[in-house]
Amino acid sequence: MPCLWYDNQAEEAVNHYISIFKDGKVNSITRYGDEAISLIIDCKNQAEVDERWEKLSEGGSKSQCGWLKDKYGLSWQVVPASVIEMVQDPDPEKNTRLMLAMFKMQKLDIAALTAAYNG
């Protein structure tokens, strides 16, 4: 799943892209700062997170919040599906606890993030 970041005109660009594809849709919008592109890997469980994280980061570099760069310089975010669902929760307290826990991690830990989310 590609993740596109823009400094500006993001919604205009997304609407343009969606208009090109008959069944196109926006799954979610998260607003951050800098412009970038990355690929998000939607993982089913911790074992899949662990495997993808280790294989993709080999020869590259690891960062926080599930981000890594592979040996070719492409950015990836290895994210459990359950965490994607939690991030979209409109409850600001749950979301803040989740994000604060995530900022302390490199590879995402589903159990620890779920515990933080639940308080």
C-alpha positions in Angstrom: 0.0 0.0 0.0 1.7 3.3 -1.0 1.8 6.2 1.3 2.2 9.6 -0.2 3.1 12.7 1.8 2.9 16.3 0.4 3.9 19.7 1.7 0.7 21.1 0.1 -1.9 20.2 -2.5 -2.3 16.7 -1.0 -6.1 16.6 -1.2 -6.0 18.0 -4.8 -3.6 15.4 -5.8 -5.5 12.6 -4.2 -8.8 13.7 -5.8 -7.0 13.7 -9.1 -5.6 10.2 -8.7 -9.0 8.8 -7.5 -10.8 10.3 -10.5 -8.6 8.3 -12.8 -9.5 4.9 -11.3 -13.1 3.7 -11.4 -13.0 1.9 -8.1 -10.5 4.2 -6.5 -11.0 5.2 -2.8 -9.2 6.8 0.0 -8.8 4.4 3.0 -7.5 7.0 5.4 -5.9 10.5 5.7 -3.3 11.3 8.3 -1.7 14.7 8.4 2.0 15.1 9.1 4.7 17.5 8.1 7.3 16.7 5.4 6.8 15.5 1.9 7.8 11.9 1.2 6.8 8.5 -0.3 6.9 5.2 1.5 5.3 1.8 1.3 3.2 0.6 4.2 3.1 -3.1 4.8 -0.2 -4.1 6.5 0.9 -7.1 8.7 -1.6 -9.7 10.1 0.3 -10.4 13.3 3.6 -9.9 15.3 5.3 -12.8 13.5 4.7 -11.2 10.2 5.9 -7.8 11.5 9.1 -9.4 12.8 9.9 -11.2 9.6 9.2 -8.3 7.3 11.1 -5.9 9.6 14.2 -8.1 9.7 14.3 -8.9 6.0 13.6 -5.4 4.7 16.0 -3.6 7.1 18.9 -5.9 6.3 21.6 -3.7 4.8 19.5 -0.6 5.4 18.6 1.4 8.4 15.9 1.2 11.1 14.0 4.2 12.4 11.2 4.8 14.9 7.5 4.1 14.5 7.9 1.0 12.3 9.9 3.0 9.7 12.9 1.6 7.9 14.9 2.2 4.8 15.9 -0.9 2.8 19.4 -1.4 1.3 18.2 0.5 -1.8 17.0 3.5 0.1 13.3 3.0 -0.2 11.2 3.8 2.9 8.9 1.3 4.4 6.6 1.3 7.4 5.9 -2.2 8.8 2.5 -1.8 10.6 0.2 -4.4 12.1 -3.4 -4.1 10.8 -4.6 -3.8 14.4 -2.5 -0.7 14.9 -3.8 0.9 11.7 -7.3 0.4 13.1 -6.3 1.9 16.5 -4.7 5.0 14.9 -8.0 5.8 13.2 -9.9 5.8 16.5 -11.4 9.2 17.1 -10.8 9.0 20.9 -8.0 11.5 21.4 -6.9 10.0 24.7 -6.5 6.5 23.2 -4.8 7.9 20.2 -2.3 10.0 22.2 -1.4 7.0 24.4 -0.9 4.9 21.2 1.2 7.5 19.5 3.4 8.2 22.5 4.1 4.4 22.8 4.8 4.1 19.1 7.3 7.0 19.2 9.4 5.1 21.6 9.7 2.0 19.3 11.5 1.1 16.2 9.9 -2.2 15.3 6.3 -2.1 16.4 5.2 -4.3 19.2 1.5 -5.2 18.9 1.1 -6.2 22.6 2.7 -3.1 24.0 0.8 -0.8 21.6 -2.5 -2.5 22.5 -1.8 -2.1 26.2 -1.0 1.6 25.7 -4.1 2.2 23.6 -6.3 0.5 26.2 -4.7 2.5 29.0 
